[in-house]
Amino acid sequence: MGFRYRQVEAALACTFRVSVEFQTRAFRGRINHLQRLGLPMGVSPGKGKKIDYSREQICQWLLALEFSEFGIDPKIIVSMIQRDWKHLARYIRDAIDEESCAGNEVILVMTPAVMSDPWRLGGRTLIPSVPRLGMFRLKEPNILIPHVTSGPLPFWIWLATNPRLGLVNLTNRIVALDNALEASQT
């Protein structure tokens, strides 16, 4: 099932509790900027071209907007989502599985070092500084971050060895988005 842009924008605005006044200006501008940078993947919008967006593509926007809440540059956000989409898609599926619905919610974890990585890496491109993403379950806080951890690590160990973490309750955000998308169809 696909959703038109108007439905997607309204659902995302509802999810982020954006007022109508800002939805038509700043929020729409943010979404349009993400489109110009390549999100959602697999879509090339044009003037007058009608596109049906899949839930997966809408979730890419949702994640990009969540990462924007941390003040991360949109170019870095798009790189991060494109690089890690295979894992992120699985986290999204897990976020609404039976276990999550029973209260063991999925928490998305990111390890940002956007400012300091380029300095530490000798000023090379921003791509190495794209935060790494992982997840854990609320009741089983063992973090798994692909390409960083060889296996799940207890949250407290990860926190003790990393200067900063960004956390998003992915279950909460996906449920809110799904409810808003459902409401947009009526």
VMD Tcl script that builds the backbone (N, CA, C; Angstrom):
set m [mol new atoms 558]
animate dup $m
set s [atomselect $m all]
$s set {name element resname resid chain x y z} {
  {N N MET 1 A 0.836 -1.172 0.000}
  {CA C MET 1 A 0.000 0.000 0.000}
  {C C MET 1 A 0.880 1.234 0.000}
  {N N GLY 2 A 0.528 2.204 -0.828}
  {CA C GLY 2 A 1.304 3.418 -0.926}
  {C C GLY 2 A 0.568 4.618 -0.346}
  {N N PHE 3 A 1.343 5.644 -0.039}
  {CA C PHE 3 A 0.804 6.874 0.529}
  {C C PHE 3 A 1.264 8.039 -0.333}
  {N N ARG 4 A 0.391 8.982 -0.571}
  {CA C ARG 4 A 0.719 10.200 -1.308}
  {C C ARG 4 A 1.504 11.135 -0.387}
  {N N TYR 5 A 2.229 12.065 -1.027}
  {CA C TYR 5 A 3.066 12.984 -0.263}
  {C C TYR 5 A 2.259 13.731 0.798}
  {N N ARG 6 A 1.086 14.199 0.453}
  {CA C ARG 6 A 0.260 14.963 1.394}
  {C C ARG 6 A -0.020 14.145 2.656}
  {N N GLN 7 A -0.324 12.845 2.486}
  {CA C GLN 7 A -0.585 11.972 3.633}
  {C C GLN 7 A 0.684 11.779 4.458}
  {N N VAL 8 A 1.804 11.608 3.763}
  {CA C VAL 8 A 3.087 11.380 4.446}
  {C C VAL 8 A 3.467 12.601 5.268}
  {N N GLU 9 A 3.387 13.768 4.660}
  {CA C GLU 9 A 3.739 14.999 5.375}
  {C C GLU 9 A 2.851 15.194 6.602}
  {N N ALA 10 A 1.551 14.955 6.436}
  {CA C ALA 10 A 0.620 15.113 7.562}
  {C C ALA 10 A 0.937 14.113 8.671}
  {N N ALA 11 A 1.238 12.869 8.300}
  {CA C ALA 11 A 1.542 11.836 9.300}
  {C C ALA 11 A 2.840 12.155 10.040}
  {N N LEU 12 A 3.860 12.592 9.305}
  {CA C LEU 12 A 5.123 12.950 9.956}
  {C C LEU 12 A 4.945 14.178 10.856}
  {N N ALA 13 A 4.187 15.147 10.388}
  {CA C ALA 13 A 3.925 16.334 11.206}
  {C C ALA 13 A 3.198 15.951 12.493}
  {N N CYS 14 A 2.242 15.059 12.377}
  {CA C CYS 14 A 1.517 14.583 13.557}
  {C C CYS 14 A 2.466 13.840 14.506}
  {N N THR 15 A 3.315 12.994 13.954}
  {CA C THR 15 A 4.266 12.216 14.751}
  {C C THR 15 A 5.204 13.128 15.534}
  {N N PHE 16 A 5.624 14.226 14.906}
  {CA C PHE 16 A 6.550 15.158 15.550}
  {C C PHE 16 A 5.840 16.330 16.216}
  {N N ARG 17 A 4.510 16.269 16.253}
  {CA C ARG 17 A 3.682 17.300 16.889}
  {C C ARG 17 A 3.989 18.702 16.350}
  {N N VAL 18 A 4.061 18.784 15.032}
  {CA C VAL 18 A 4.333 20.049 14.361}
  {C C VAL 18 A 3.009 20.756 14.100}
  {N N SER 19 A 2.935 22.021 14.466}
  {CA C SER 19 A 1.706 22.780 14.234}
  {C C SER 19 A 1.515 23.018 12.741}
  {N N VAL 20 A 0.285 23.252 12.340}
  {CA C VAL 20 A -0.040 23.479 10.931}
  {C C VAL 20 A 0.749 24.662 10.385}
  {N N GLU 21 A 0.922 25.691 11.183}
  {CA C GLU 21 A 1.668 26.881 10.752}
  {C C GLU 21 A 3.080 26.512 10.302}
  {N N PHE 22 A 3.771 25.684 11.079}
  {CA C PHE 22 A 5.139 25.306 10.744}
  {C C PHE 22 A 5.195 24.172 9.732}
  {N N GLN 23 A 4.153 23.362 9.684}
  {CA C GLN 23 A 4.129 22.251 8.728}
  {C C GLN 23 A 4.224 22.768 7.307}
  {N N THR 24 A 3.563 23.867 7.033}
  {CA C THR 24 A 3.525 24.363 5.670}
  {C C THR 24 A 4.787 25.122 5.275}
  {N N ARG 25 A 5.666 25.405 6.198}
  {CA C ARG 25 A 6.882 26.145 5.866}
  {C C ARG 25 A 8.134 25.347 6.218}
  {N N ALA 26 A 8.552 25.476 7.456}
  {CA C ALA 26 A 9.832 24.916 7.886}
  {C C ALA 26 A 9.865 23.390 7.783}
  {N N PHE 27 A 8.803 22.758 8.238}
  {CA C PHE 27 A 8.799 21.297 8.246}
  {C C PHE 27 A 8.803 20.748 6.814}
  {N N ARG 28 A 7.979 21.307 5.966}
  {CA C ARG 28 A 7.947 20.883 4.554}
  {C C ARG 28 A 9.307 21.141 3.915}
  {N N GLY 29 A 9.926 22.261 4.253}
  {CA C GLY 29 A 11.254 22.562 3.723}
  {C C GLY 29 A 12.281 21.530 4.136}
  {N N ARG 30 A 12.185 21.072 5.377}
  {CA C ARG 30 A 13.119 20.045 5.870}
  {C C ARG 30 A 12.937 18.740 5.082}
  {N N ILE 31 A 11.687 18.340 4.885}
  {CA C ILE 31 A 11.405 17.108 4.133}
  {C C ILE 31 A 11.885 17.255 2.685}
  {N N ASN 32 A 11.609 18.402 2.079}
  {CA C ASN 32 A 12.034 18.627 0.687}
  {C C ASN 32 A 13.554 18.610 0.566}
  {N N HIS 33 A 14.247 19.152 1.560}
  {CA C HIS 33 A 15.712 19.128 1.541}
  {C C HIS 33 A 16.216 17.680 1.611}
  {N N LEU 34 A 15.599 16.874 2.441}
  {CA C LEU 34 A 15.985 15.460 2.515}
  {C C LEU 34 A 15.736 14.767 1.180}
  {N N GLN 35 A 14.660 15.136 0.488}
  {CA C GLN 35 A 14.393 14.576 -0.845}
  {C C GLN 35 A 15.522 14.932 -1.808}
  {N N ARG 36 A 15.948 16.182 -1.807}
  {CA C ARG 36 A 17.021 16.606 -2.710}
  {C C ARG 36 A 18.328 15.867 -2.413}
  {N N LEU 37 A 18.510 15.473 -1.145}
  {CA C LEU 37 A 19.730 14.755 -0.754}
  {C C LEU 37 A 19.647 13.246 -1.014}
  {N N GLY 38 A 18.444 12.743 -1.367}
  {CA C GLY 38 A 18.347 11.331 -1.735}
  {C C GLY 38 A 17.456 10.472 -0.864}
  {N N LEU 39 A 16.651 11.087 0.004}
  {CA C LEU 39 A 15.686 10.312 0.800}
  {C C LEU 39 A 14.276 10.669 0.384}
  {N N PRO 40 A 13.415 9.701 0.348}
  {CA C PRO 40 A 13.689 8.288 0.596}
  {C C PRO 40 A 14.422 7.651 -0.589}
  {N N MET 41 A 15.113 6.573 -0.320}
  {CA C MET 41 A 15.878 5.887 -1.354}
  {C C MET 41 A 14.920 5.270 -2.378}
  {N N GLY 42 A 15.368 5.243 -3.612}
  {CA C GLY 42 A 14.590 4.617 -4.674}
  {C C GLY 42 A 13.505 5.486 -5.272}
  {N N VAL 43 A 13.503 6.786 -4.955}
  {CA C VAL 43 A 12.479 7.695 -5.461}
  {C C VAL 43 A 13.167 8.915 -6.049}
  {N N SER 44 A 12.711 9.339 -7.207}
  {CA C SER 44 A 13.209 10.604 -7.762}
  {C C SER 44 A 12.009 11.466 -8.131}
  {N N PRO 45 A 11.589 12.298 -7.175}
  {CA C PRO 45 A 10.410 13.128 -7.411}
  {C C PRO 45 A 10.675 14.218 -8.441}
  {N N GLY 46 A 9.630 14.604 -9.124}
  {CA C GLY 46 A 9.712 15.696 -10.083}
  {C C GLY 46 A 8.429 16.493 -10.022}
  {N N LYS 47 A 8.432 17.621 -10.658}
  {CA C LYS 47 A 7.235 18.473 -10.659}
  {C C LYS 47 A 6.063 17.728 -11.279}
  {N N GLY 48 A 4.959 17.667 -10.546}
  {CA C GLY 48 A 3.739 17.052 -11.055}
  {C C GLY 48 A 3.751 15.540 -11.086}
  {N N LYS 49 A 4.854 14.936 -10.701}
  {CA C LYS 49 A 4.968 13.472 -10.720}
  {C C LYS 49 A 4.342 12.911 -9.447}
  {N N LYS 50 A 3.326 12.075 -9.593}
  {CA C LYS 50 A 2.660 11.483 -8.427}
  {C C LYS 50 A 3.420 10.225 -8.011}
  {N N ILE 51 A 3.730 10.169 -6.739}
  {CA C ILE 51 A 4.494 9.049 -6.205}
  {C C ILE 51 A 3.723 8.450 -5.037}
  {N N ASP 52 A 3.655 7.145 -5.014}
  {CA C ASP 52 A 3.134 6.435 -3.851}
  {C C ASP 52 A 4.335 5.989 -3.031}
  {N N TYR 53 A 4.419 6.493 -1.800}
  {CA C TYR 53 A 5.527 6.155 -0.921}
  {C C TYR 53 A 5.171 4.934 -0.093}
  {N N SER 54 A 6.129 4.027 0.041}
  {CA C SER 54 A 5.926 2.838 0.863}
  {C C SER 54 A 6.166 3.190 2.327}
  {N N ARG 55 A 5.696 2.333 3.202}
  {CA C ARG 55 A 5.930 2.544 4.638}
  {C C ARG 55 A 7.430 2.570 4.921}
  {N N GLU 56 A 8.188 1.713 4.251}
  {CA C GLU 56 A 9.634 1.675 4.439}
  {C C GLU 56 A 10.267 3.022 4.079}
  {N N GLN 57 A 9.832 3.618 2.978}
  {CA C GLN 57 A 10.364 4.911 2.582}
  {C C GLN 57 A 9.962 6.009 3.574}
  {N N ILE 58 A 8.751 5.923 4.080}
  {CA C ILE 58 A 8.303 6.902 5.077}
  {C C ILE 58 A 9.125 6.765 6.356}
  {N N CYS 59 A 9.474 5.537 6.700}
  {CA C CYS 59 A 10.313 5.309 7.881}
  {C C CYS 59 A 11.703 5.911 7.699}
  {N N GLN 60 A 12.199 5.955 6.467}
  {CA C GLN 60 A 13.485 6.608 6.221}
  {C C GLN 60 A 13.391 8.089 6.565}
  {N N TRP 61 A 12.303 8.732 6.169}
  {CA C TRP 61 A 12.092 10.136 6.539}
  {C C TRP 61 A 11.973 10.280 8.053}
  {N N LEU 62 A 11.213 9.375 8.666}
  {CA C LEU 62 A 11.052 9.430 10.124}
  {C C LEU 62 A 12.415 9.396 10.816}
  {N N LEU 63 A 13.259 8.450 10.415}
  {CA C LEU 63 A 14.583 8.350 11.038}
  {C C LEU 63 A 15.415 9.604 10.777}
  {N N ALA 64 A 15.354 10.120 9.565}
  {CA C ALA 64 A 16.110 11.330 9.242}
  {C C ALA 64 A 15.664 12.493 10.129}
  {N N LEU 65 A 14.374 12.616 10.333}
  {CA C LEU 65 A 13.866 13.686 11.192}
  {C C LEU 65 A 14.243 13.454 12.657}
  {N N GLU 66 A 14.249 12.198 13.086}
  {CA C GLU 66 A 14.705 11.893 14.455}
  {C C GLU 66 A 16.166 12.290 14.635}
  {N N PHE 67 A 17.007 11.950 13.665}
  {CA C PHE 67 A 18.422 12.309 13.765}
  {C C PHE 67 A 18.601 13.827 13.700}
  {N N SER 68 A 17.713 14.511 12.987}
  {CA C SER 68 A 17.750 15.973 12.943}
  {C C SER 68 A 17.527 16.568 14.329}
  {N N GLU 69 A 16.747 15.873 15.150}
  {CA C GLU 69 A 16.500 16.337 16.522}
  {C C GLU 69 A 17.804 16.418 17.331}
  {N N PHE 70 A 18.822 15.676 16.894}
  {CA C PHE 70 A 20.126 15.709 17.567}
  {C C PHE 70 A 21.040 16.778 16.973}
  {N N GLY 71 A 20.539 17.496 15.956}
  {CA C GLY 71 A 21.332 18.555 15.339}
  {C C GLY 71 A 22.352 18.065 14.331}
  {N N ILE 72 A 22.194 16.860 13.843}
  {CA C ILE 72 A 23.140 16.302 12.870}
  {C C ILE 72 A 22.829 16.882 11.491}
  {N N ASP 73 A 23.860 17.206 10.749}
  {CA C ASP 73 A 23.731 17.765 9.410}
  {C C ASP 73 A 22.953 16.798 8.507}
  {N N PRO 74 A 22.004 17.309 7.721}
  {CA C PRO 74 A 21.207 16.439 6.850}
  {C C PRO 74 A 22.038 15.583 5.891}
  {N N LYS 75 A 23.167 16.093 5.401}
  {CA C LYS 75 A 24.018 15.291 4.500}
  {C C LYS 75 A 24.554 14.061 5.229}
  {N N ILE 76 A 24.945 14.262 6.477}
  {CA C ILE 76 A 25.451 13.144 7.281}
  {C C ILE 76 A 24.318 12.166 7.578}
  {N N ILE 77 A 23.143 12.690 7.869}
  {CA C ILE 77 A 21.982 11.832 8.144}
  {C C ILE 77 A 21.673 10.938 6.949}
  {N N VAL 78 A 21.642 11.526 5.770}
  {CA C VAL 78 A 21.331 10.745 4.571}
  {C C VAL 78 A 22.407 9.673 4.342}
  {N N SER 79 A 23.674 10.042 4.527}
  {CA C SER 79 A 24.761 9.054 4.392}
  {C C SER 79 A 24.598 7.914 5.380}
  {N N MET 80 A 24.243 8.270 6.602}
  {CA C MET 80 A 24.072 7.277 7.665}
  {C C MET 80 A 22.939 6.306 7.315}
  {N N ILE 81 A 21.803 6.831 6.883}
  {CA C ILE 81 A 20.656 5.978 6.561}
  {C C ILE 81 A 20.963 5.113 5.342}
  {N N GLN 82 A 21.587 5.691 4.329}
  {CA C GLN 82 A 21.927 4.903 3.140}
  {C C GLN 82 A 22.933 3.808 3.468}
  {N N ARG 83 A 23.927 4.133 4.278}
  {CA C ARG 83 A 24.946 3.146 4.644}
  {C C ARG 83 A 24.370 2.003 5.468}
  {N N ASP 84 A 23.477 2.334 6.410}
  {CA C ASP 84 A 23.005 1.340 7.373}
  {C C ASP 84 A 21.572 0.884 7.144}
  {N N TRP 85 A 21.009 1.134 5.956}
  {CA C TRP 85 A 19.591 0.851 5.772}
  {C C TRP 85 A 19.247 -0.622 6.015}
  {N N LYS 86 A 20.098 -1.544 5.618}
  {CA C LYS 86 A 19.800 -2.969 5.818}
  {C C LYS 86 A 19.550 -3.259 7.308}
  {N N HIS 87 A 20.377 -2.709 8.165}
  {CA C HIS 87 A 20.212 -2.906 9.610}
  {C C HIS 87 A 19.020 -2.117 10.140}
  {N N LEU 88 A 18.893 -0.879 9.688}
  {CA C LEU 88 A 17.789 -0.032 10.157}
  {C C LEU 88 A 16.432 -0.641 9.798}
  {N N ALA 89 A 16.325 -1.210 8.611}
  {CA C ALA 89 A 15.056 -1.835 8.201}
  {C C ALA 89 A 14.705 -2.983 9.146}
  {N N ARG 90 A 15.707 -3.738 9.564}
  {CA C ARG 90 A 15.463 -4.824 10.522}
  {C C ARG 90 A 15.051 -4.268 11.886}
  {N N TYR 91 A 15.708 -3.194 12.326}
  {CA C TYR 91 A 15.346 -2.591 13.608}
  {C C TYR 91 A 13.901 -2.096 13.578}
  {N N ILE 92 A 13.490 -1.549 12.453}
  {CA C ILE 92 A 12.113 -1.059 12.314}
  {C C ILE 92 A 11.128 -2.218 12.400}
  {N N ARG 93 A 11.436 -3.318 11.728}
  {CA C ARG 93 A 10.557 -4.507 11.830}
  {C C ARG 93 A 10.501 -5.013 13.270}
  {N N ASP 94 A 11.664 -5.061 13.928}
  {CA C ASP 94 A 11.720 -5.514 15.323}
  {C C ASP 94 A 10.948 -4.577 16.250}
  {N N ALA 95 A 10.914 -3.290 15.901}
  {CA C ALA 95 A 10.298 -2.282 16.769}
  {C C ALA 95 A 8.805 -2.495 16.968}
  {N N ILE 96 A 8.180 -3.233 16.067}
  {CA C ILE 96 A 6.741 -3.468 16.216}
  {C C ILE 96 A 6.405 -4.957 16.249}
  {N N ASP 97 A 7.407 -5.772 16.563}
  {CA C ASP 97 A 7.143 -7.203 16.649}
  {C C ASP 97 A 6.406 -7.537 17.954}
  {N N GLU 98 A 6.079 -8.789 18.131}
  {CA C GLU 98 A 5.311 -9.229 19.298}
  {C C GLU 98 A 6.027 -8.892 20.606}
  {N N GLU 99 A 7.334 -9.068 20.609}
  {CA C GLU 99 A 8.122 -8.782 21.808}
  {C C GLU 99 A 8.047 -7.294 22.182}
  {N N SER 100 A 8.147 -6.432 21.177}
  {CA C SER 100 A 8.049 -4.989 21.428}
  {C C SER 100 A 6.666 -4.603 21.922}
  {N N CYS 101 A 5.646 -5.183 21.307}
  {CA C CYS 101 A 4.266 -4.878 21.710}
  {C C CYS 101 A 3.990 -5.350 23.140}
  {N N ALA 102 A 4.777 -6.327 23.610}
  {CA C ALA 102 A 4.624 -6.825 24.973}
  {C C ALA 102 A 5.432 -6.000 25.980}
  {N N GLY 103 A 6.086 -4.926 25.505}
  {CA C GLY 103 A 6.792 -4.037 26.421}
  {C C GLY 103 A 8.304 -4.064 26.341}
  {N N ASN 104 A 8.869 -4.979 25.563}
  {CA C ASN 104 A 10.323 -5.030 25.431}
  {C C ASN 104 A 10.713 -4.253 24.163}
  {N N GLU 105 A 10.605 -2.931 24.282}
  {CA C GLU 105 A 10.720 -2.045 23.135}
  {C C GLU 105 A 12.138 -1.965 22.582}
  {N N VAL 106 A 12.221 -1.597 21.301}
  {CA C VAL 106 A 13.512 -1.442 20.626}
  {C C VAL 106 A 13.986 -0.003 20.790}
  {N N ILE 107 A 15.222 0.133 21.248}
  {CA C ILE 107 A 15.858 1.433 21.426}
  {C C ILE 107 A 16.977 1.541 20.395}
  {N N LEU 108 A 16.917 2.562 19.572}
  {CA C LEU 108 A 17.950 2.824 18.576}
  {C C LEU 108 A 19.080 3.587 19.258}
  {N N VAL 109 A 20.310 3.195 18.980}
  {CA C VAL 109 A 21.491 3.798 19.593}
  {C C VAL 109 A 22.373 4.366 18.496}
  {N N MET 110 A 22.900 5.556 18.729}
  {CA C MET 110 A 23.907 6.072 17.811}
  {C C MET 110 A 25.082 6.597 18.612}
  {N N THR 111 A 26.251 6.469 18.014}
  {CA C THR 111 A 27.480 6.924 18.657}
  {C C THR 111 A 28.048 8.097 17.858}
  {N N PRO 112 A 27.571 9.302 18.127}
  {CA C PRO 112 A 28.020 10.447 17.333}
  {C C PRO 112 A 29.390 10.975 17.754}
  {N N ALA 113 A 30.177 11.315 16.746}
  {CA C ALA 113 A 31.445 12.027 16.938}
  {C C ALA 113 A 31.668 12.880 15.691}
  {N N VAL 114 A 30.601 13.536 15.267}
  {CA C VAL 114 A 30.597 14.271 14.004}
  {C C VAL 114 A 31.628 15.393 13.996}
  {N N MET 115 A 31.806 16.052 15.120}
  {CA C MET 115 A 32.776 17.141 15.192}
  {C C MET 115 A 34.204 16.601 15.265}
  {N N SER 116 A 34.446 15.637 16.151}
  {CA C SER 116 A 35.819 15.241 16.443}
  {C C SER 116 A 36.396 14.184 15.503}
  {N N ASP 117 A 35.572 13.354 14.876}
  {CA C ASP 117 A 36.103 12.318 13.979}
  {C C ASP 117 A 36.954 12.891 12.845}
  {N N PRO 118 A 36.492 13.932 12.139}
  {CA C PRO 118 A 37.345 14.450 11.063}
  {C C PRO 118 A 38.700 14.944 11.568}
  {N N TRP 119 A 38.730 15.520 12.765}
  {CA C TRP 119 A 40.002 15.980 13.319}
  {C C TRP 119 A 40.892 14.793 13.656}
  {N N ARG 120 A 40.284 13.795 14.272}
  {CA C ARG 120 A 41.035 12.614 14.671}
  {C C ARG 120 A 41.531 11.846 13.443}
  {N N LEU 121 A 40.761 11.912 12.356}
  {CA C LEU 121 A 41.097 11.160 11.148}
  {C C LEU 121 A 41.893 11.995 10.149}
  {N N GLY 122 A 42.476 13.080 10.604}
  {CA C GLY 122 A 43.343 13.878 9.746}
  {C C GLY 122 A 42.613 14.731 8.725}
  {N N GLY 123 A 41.368 15.090 9.011}
  {CA C GLY 123 A 40.641 15.989 8.121}
  {C C GLY 123 A 40.080 15.341 6.876}
  {N N ARG 124 A 40.016 14.011 6.849}
  {CA C ARG 124 A 39.427 13.346 5.684}
  {C C ARG 124 A 37.939 13.634 5.598}
  {N N THR 125 A 37.272 13.093 4.617}
  {CA C THR 125 A 35.864 13.397 4.354}
  {C C THR 125 A 34.986 13.131 5.571}
  {N N LEU 126 A 33.760 13.658 5.505}
  {CA C LEU 126 A 32.800 13.479 6.595}
  {C C LEU 126 A 32.289 12.045 6.697}
  {N N ILE 127 A 32.376 11.277 5.632}
  {CA C ILE 127 A 31.780 9.937 5.651}
  {C C ILE 127 A 32.289 9.093 6.812}
  {N N PRO 128 A 33.608 9.070 7.153}
  {CA C PRO 128 A 34.018 8.270 8.317}
  {C C PRO 128 A 33.406 8.763 9.622}
  {N N SER 129 A 32.978 10.048 9.662}
  {CA C SER 129 A 32.446 10.585 10.904}
  {C C SER 129 A 30.944 10.351 11.060}
  {N N VAL 130 A 30.351 9.654 10.115}
  {CA C VAL 130 A 28.923 9.362 10.213}
  {C C VAL 130 A 28.715 8.461 11.424}
  {N N PRO 131 A 27.820 8.852 12.337}
  {CA C PRO 131 A 27.614 8.043 13.545}
  {C C PRO 131 A 27.243 6.595 13.231}
  {N N ARG 132 A 27.720 5.709 14.052}
  {CA C ARG 132 A 27.357 4.298 13.943}
  {C C ARG 132 A 26.032 4.085 14.658}
  {N N LEU 133 A 25.244 3.175 14.124}
  {CA C LEU 133 A 23.911 2.912 14.653}
  {C C LEU 133 A 23.800 1.478 15.134}
  {N N GLY 134 A 23.040 1.287 16.192}
  {CA C GLY 134 A 22.778 -0.041 16.718}
  {C C GLY 134 A 21.457 -0.026 17.462}
  {N N MET 135 A 21.176 -1.115 18.152}
  {CA C MET 135 A 19.920 -1.181 18.896}
  {C C MET 135 A 20.066 -2.085 20.096}
  {N N PHE 136 A 19.134 -1.933 21.035}
  {CA C PHE 136 A 18.984 -2.877 22.125}
  {C C PHE 136 A 17.525 -2.884 22.519}
  {N N ARG 137 A 17.158 -3.898 23.284}
  {CA C ARG 137 A 15.792 -3.994 23.792}
  {C C ARG 137 A 15.765 -3.418 25.195}
  {N N LEU 138 A 14.671 -2.761 25.518}
  {CA C LEU 138 A 14.540 -2.062 26.788}
  {C C LEU 138 A 14.796 -2.968 27.990}
  {N N LYS 139 A 14.282 -4.195 27.945}
  {CA C LYS 139 A 14.426 -5.108 29.086}
  {C C LYS 139 A 15.676 -5.979 29.002}
  {N N GLU 140 A 16.397 -5.907 27.905}
  {CA C GLU 140 A 17.634 -6.674 27.727}
  {C C GLU 140 A 18.680 -5.738 27.153}
  {N N PRO 141 A 19.195 -4.847 27.960}
  {CA C PRO 141 A 20.066 -3.800 27.424}
  {C C PRO 141 A 21.456 -4.271 27.007}
  {N N ASN 142 A 21.510 -5.086 25.961}
  {CA C ASN 142 A 22.773 -5.474 25.344}
  {C C ASN 142 A 22.824 -4.833 23.971}
  {N N ILE 143 A 23.761 -3.920 23.768}
  {CA C ILE 143 A 23.843 -3.154 22.530}
  {C C ILE 143 A 24.588 -3.950 21.472}
  {N N LEU 144 A 24.032 -3.930 20.269}
  {CA C LEU 144 A 24.690 -4.518 19.109}
  {C C LEU 144 A 24.821 -3.417 18.070}
  {N N ILE 145 A 26.051 -3.079 17.711}
  {CA C ILE 145 A 26.291 -2.077 16.681}
  {C C ILE 145 A 27.127 -2.738 15.589}
  {N N PRO 146 A 26.496 -3.014 14.428}
  {CA C PRO 146 A 27.220 -3.665 13.337}
  {C C PRO 146 A 28.494 -2.912 12.967}
  {N N HIS 147 A 29.547 -3.647 12.657}
  {CA C HIS 147 A 30.846 -3.120 12.251}
  {C C HIS 147 A 31.600 -2.457 13.408}
  {N N VAL 148 A 31.022 -2.452 14.604}
  {CA C VAL 148 A 31.704 -1.856 15.754}
  {C C VAL 148 A 31.874 -2.903 16.850}
  {N N THR 149 A 30.779 -3.557 17.225}
  {CA C THR 149 A 30.855 -4.598 18.248}
  {C C THR 149 A 30.830 -5.959 17.566}
  {N N SER 150 A 31.611 -6.896 18.101}
  {CA C SER 150 A 31.614 -8.242 17.516}
  {C C SER 150 A 30.393 -9.035 17.956}
  {N N GLY 151 A 29.764 -8.593 19.016}
  {CA C GLY 151 A 28.549 -9.212 19.527}
  {C C GLY 151 A 27.900 -8.242 20.483}
  {N N PRO 152 A 26.746 -8.593 21.024}
  {CA C PRO 152 A 26.071 -7.680 21.954}
  {C C PRO 152 A 26.927 -7.404 23.198}
  {N N LEU 153 A 26.951 -6.139 23.594}
  {CA C LEU 153 A 27.651 -5.717 24.808}
  {C C LEU 153 A 26.639 -5.162 25.797}
  {N N PRO 154 A 26.824 -5.418 27.091}
  {CA C PRO 154 A 25.930 -4.801 28.076}
  {C C PRO 154 A 25.975 -3.277 27.963}
  {N N PHE 155 A 24.815 -2.660 28.086}
  {CA C PHE 155 A 24.679 -1.215 27.935}
  {C C PHE 155 A 25.650 -0.460 28.834}
  {N N TRP 156 A 25.763 -0.873 30.094}
  {CA C TRP 156 A 26.615 -0.148 31.023}
  {C C TRP 156 A 28.076 -0.172 30.595}
  {N N ILE 157 A 28.540 -1.267 29.976}
  {CA C ILE 157 A 29.928 -1.319 29.488}
  {C C ILE 157 A 30.085 -0.358 28.315}
  {N N TRP 158 A 29.115 -0.375 27.408}
  {CA C TRP 158 A 29.174 0.522 26.261}
  {C C TRP 158 A 29.182 1.979 26.732}
  {N N LEU 159 A 28.347 2.296 27.693}
  {CA C LEU 159 A 28.260 3.662 28.192}
  {C C LEU 159 A 29.555 4.082 28.886}
  {N N ALA 160 A 30.187 3.166 29.584}
  {CA C ALA 160 A 31.429 3.476 30.296}
  {C C ALA 160 A 32.603 3.691 29.344}
  {N N THR 161 A 32.533 3.137 28.149}
  {CA C THR 161 A 33.665 3.232 27.227}
  {C C THR 161 A 33.427 4.188 26.072}
  {N N ASN 162 A 32.260 4.821 26.009}
  {CA C ASN 162 A 31.956 5.787 24.948}
  {C C ASN 162 A 31.523 7.097 25.579}
  {N N PRO 163 A 32.069 8.201 25.116}
  {CA C PRO 163 A 31.762 9.477 25.748}
  {C C PRO 163 A 30.335 9.969 25.520}
  {N N ARG 164 A 29.677 9.475 24.466}
  {CA C ARG 164 A 28.301 9.937 24.222}
  {C C ARG 164 A 27.520 8.902 23.428}
  {N N LEU 165 A 26.245 8.892 23.698}
  {CA C LEU 165 A 25.305 8.044 22.967}
  {C C LEU 165 A 24.049 8.859 22.698}
  {N N GLY 166 A 23.426 8.599 21.566}
  {CA C GLY 166 A 22.111 9.151 21.272}
  {C C GLY 166 A 21.125 7.997 21.272}
  {N N LEU 167 A 20.002 8.154 21.967}
  {CA C LEU 167 A 19.011 7.085 22.082}
  {C C LEU 167 A 17.665 7.557 21.560}
  {N N VAL 168 A 16.980 6.678 20.829}
  {CA C VAL 168 A 15.632 6.944 20.343}
  {C C VAL 168 A 14.793 5.704 20.618}
  {N N ASN 169 A 13.648 5.882 21.273}
  {CA C ASN 169 A 12.729 4.762 21.481}
  {C C ASN 169 A 12.056 4.508 20.138}
  {N N LEU 170 A 12.619 3.588 19.375}
  {CA C LEU 170 A 12.150 3.326 18.018}
  {C C LEU 170 A 10.743 2.751 18.011}
  {N N THR 171 A 10.428 1.905 18.971}
  {CA C THR 171 A 9.077 1.341 19.047}
  {C C THR 171 A 8.053 2.462 19.194}
  {N N ASN 172 A 8.306 3.376 20.107}
  {CA C ASN 172 A 7.403 4.502 20.335}
  {C C ASN 172 A 7.201 5.324 19.071}
  {N N ARG 173 A 8.291 5.616 18.358}
  {CA C ARG 173 A 8.215 6.468 17.173}
  {C C ARG 173 A 7.517 5.759 16.006}
  {N N ILE 174 A 7.775 4.465 15.822}
  {CA C ILE 174 A 7.140 3.728 14.724}
  {C C ILE 174 A 5.647 3.564 14.990}
  {N N VAL 175 A 5.275 3.277 16.221}
  {CA C VAL 175 A 3.848 3.156 16.567}
  {C C VAL 175 A 3.143 4.496 16.328}
  {N N ALA 176 A 3.767 5.598 16.738}
  {CA C ALA 176 A 3.174 6.918 16.521}
  {C C ALA 176 A 3.012 7.197 15.024}
  {N N LEU 177 A 4.017 6.845 14.234}
  {CA C LEU 177 A 3.931 7.044 12.791}
  {C C LEU 177 A 2.828 6.181 12.180}
  {N N ASP 178 A 2.776 4.910 12.564}
  {CA C ASP 178 A 1.748 4.013 12.028}
  {C C ASP 178 A 0.344 4.527 12.360}
  {N N ASN 179 A 0.149 5.010 13.579}
  {CA C ASN 179 A -1.151 5.569 13.962}
  {C C ASN 179 A -1.486 6.797 13.116}
  {N N ALA 180 A -0.494 7.659 12.879}
  {CA C ALA 180 A -0.714 8.858 12.084}
  {C C ALA 180 A -0.985 8.502 10.623}
  {N N LEU 181 A -0.288 7.501 10.091}
  {CA C LEU 181 A -0.551 7.070 8.717}
  {C C LEU 181 A -1.956 6.497 8.577}
  {N N GLU 182 A -2.361 5.724 9.563}
  {CA C GLU 182 A -3.721 5.170 9.549}
  {C C GLU 182 A -4.759 6.288 9.569}
  {N N ALA 183 A -4.535 7.287 10.401}
  {CA C ALA 183 A -5.459 8.414 10.492}
  {C C ALA 183 A -5.485 9.225 9.183}
  {N N SER 184 A -4.378 9.246 8.468}
  {CA C SER 184 A -4.309 10.025 7.224}
  {C C SER 184 A -5.140 9.402 6.101}
  {N N GLN 185 A -5.515 8.148 6.273}
  {CA C GLN 185 A -6.290 7.461 5.244}
  {C C GLN 185 A -7.797 7.682 5.396}
  {N N THR 186 A -8.205 8.274 6.497}
  {CA C THR 186 A -9.645 8.481 6.691}
  {C C THR 186 A -10.093 9.837 6.225}
}
mol reanalyze $m
mol bondsrecalc $m
mol representation Tube
mol addrep $m
